[in-house]
Amino acid sequence: MALMITDACINCDVCEPECPNGAISQGAEIYVIDPEKCTECVGHFDAPQCVEVCPVDCIPVNPERVESREALQAKYERLTKTVSRS
């Protein structure tokens, strides 16, 4: 499952640098998570780092992007392969 940032976001800037996949960026009004890059930190950490640091608890699972742990692991492997070729 990819994560998402809700409109409760206060733009505190702590989540973006914590994302090992570069999936978080500043949107038009609040930060956003690219579901194609979000692995919930599978492959990097035991827990999603953005959720760990968010002071307002505004980063839930995106119900439109339900993915198994295996799918997240495969996405992580695909993303890291792409990075290592660069």
N, C-alpha and C positions, 0 to 999 in steps of 0.2 A: 504494500500500500504506500502510495506516495503521501506525503504530508501536505498540508495547506496552511496558509496564514489567514486568519479571519480579520474582519474589520475592527476587532478589539486591539489590533496592533497599534503600538504607540510610537513606532519608528525610532526605537531606542538604539538601533544599529548593532546590537550584540549578536544576533543570529547569523548575519551574513558571513563574517569571518570564520565562524565555527564550522561551516559546511565544507566537508572534505571534497565534495563533488562540484562545488561552484554552482549549486542549484538555486541559491537564494540571491535575489537582486531587488533593487529598489523599483517598485512599480509606480504607476501614476500617483497613487495616494498612499499606499502602504507597501511593505515588502511582499514579494511573491516568490513562490517556489515552482521551479520548472519540474513537472512530474516526470519528464523524460530523463532527468538527471538525479532525481531524489531516490535514494535507496534506503532511506531511514537509517543511514549510516551502517547498514549491513556491509560487512567486509572491512570496515574501518574501526567501528566502536560497538560496544554492547548496547548502547542506547542512542537515540537521535540526539546529537549535540545541540541542535537548535532548541529542542524542547527542554533540554537540561538547563540552558541559560536564559530562556525567555522569562522575564519578570511578570508577565501578565497572563501566562498560560493561554496563548492564542494560536497554538500550532497543533491542531488535531489531525487525525487521519482524514484524508480526502475520500469521502464515500464514493466518489466517481472513479477512483483509481485503486480499487482493491487488488492487491497483488500478494501472492504467497511469499514466504521467506525465500523459497527456492527461486522464484521469479526475481526478487530483489537481489539475490546473490548473482544470478545470471546477468542482471543489469549492471551490477558492480563490476563484474568481470569484463563485460563489453566496454564499459566506460574506461576502465583502467588500461585495457588493451589499446584503445584509441589514444589515450594520453601517452602511453609509452612509445608509440610509433612517431609521435611528433618530434 
